[in-house]
């Protein structure tokens, strides 16, 4: 049985083209993804379009993938990290 700590999300390392690496909380990443989806509606896949609410779309992205191609040559990547030993 997997250890429950495997599913804890303390923070995310976020890599964005043209920006320095950032450490964001889950809520901060959710807000960032909602903003990106609002600014770039064309990046929504048919899978994301199943969700009518932008918050649900962003949450689905957080839970199922770790990268979003924002535009040609522009990307956003995120990885879960634990801040405690």
C-alpha positions as MATLAB code, in Angstrom:
seq = 'XXXXXXXXXXXXXXXXXXXXXXXXXXXXXXXXXXXXXXXXXXXXXXXXXXXXXXXXXXXXXXXXXXXXXXXXXXXXXXXXXXXXX';
ca = [
       0.000    0.000    0.000;
       1.476    3.396   -0.942;
       2.475    5.768    1.806;
      -0.068    8.665    2.057;
       2.833   11.141    2.083;
       3.244   10.339   -1.626;
       0.050   12.300   -2.286;
       0.822   15.396   -0.234;
       1.310   18.579   -2.225;
       3.388   21.002   -0.166;
       4.442   23.197   -3.061;
       5.184   23.231   -6.752;
       8.336   24.141   -8.620;
       7.087   26.151  -11.602;
       9.115   26.698  -14.759;
       7.842   29.269  -17.216;
       9.511   30.352  -20.423;
      11.199   33.712  -19.977;
      10.955   33.626  -16.149;
      13.031   32.369  -13.241;
      12.051   29.202  -11.394;
       9.311   29.803   -8.826;
       8.028   27.905   -5.799;
       4.230   28.204   -5.547;
       1.643   26.837   -3.156;
      -1.127   24.691   -4.660;
      -3.525   27.665   -4.428;
      -1.036   29.984   -6.154;
      -0.521   27.488   -8.988;
      -4.277   27.061   -9.355;
      -4.665   30.841   -9.640;
      -1.848   31.010  -12.209;
      -3.405   28.257  -14.333;
      -6.826   29.935  -14.212;
      -5.206   33.178  -15.377;
      -3.347   31.473  -18.223;
      -6.497   29.684  -19.376;
      -8.369   33.018  -19.359;
      -5.628   34.781  -21.335;
      -5.098   31.882  -23.788;
      -8.459   30.139  -24.336;
      -7.036   28.383  -27.417;
      -4.809   26.147  -25.220;
      -7.826   24.284  -23.848;
      -7.867   20.715  -25.107;
     -11.128   18.874  -25.821;
     -10.536   17.051  -22.523;
     -10.495   20.372  -20.637;
     -13.597   21.582  -22.450;
     -15.571   18.879  -20.616;
     -15.365   21.183  -17.602;
     -17.331   24.410  -17.876;
     -15.775   26.061  -14.817;
     -12.241   27.525  -15.272;
     -11.330   26.439  -11.730;
     -12.260   22.844  -12.555;
     -10.215   23.059  -15.766;
      -7.161   24.331  -13.878;
      -7.559   21.735  -11.121;
      -7.794   18.974  -13.742;
      -4.546   20.217  -15.292;
      -2.835   20.203  -11.889;
      -3.955   16.640  -11.210;
      -3.325   15.047  -14.600;
      -0.375   16.743  -16.260;
       2.708   18.817  -15.538;
       3.058   20.964  -18.653;
       1.030   23.390  -20.721;
       2.115   24.764  -24.093;
       0.924   28.367  -23.895;
       1.993   29.407  -27.392;
       4.727   28.391  -29.849;
       7.941   28.441  -27.822;
       6.177   29.387  -24.566;
       5.452   26.831  -21.879;
       4.541   26.352  -18.244;
       5.737   23.283  -16.314;
       5.038   22.377  -12.673;
       6.306   19.664  -10.364;
       5.169   18.744   -6.859;
       7.816   19.092   -4.147;
       7.777   18.331   -0.428;
       9.411   20.960    1.735;
      10.002   18.720    4.798;
      12.270   15.744    5.291;
];
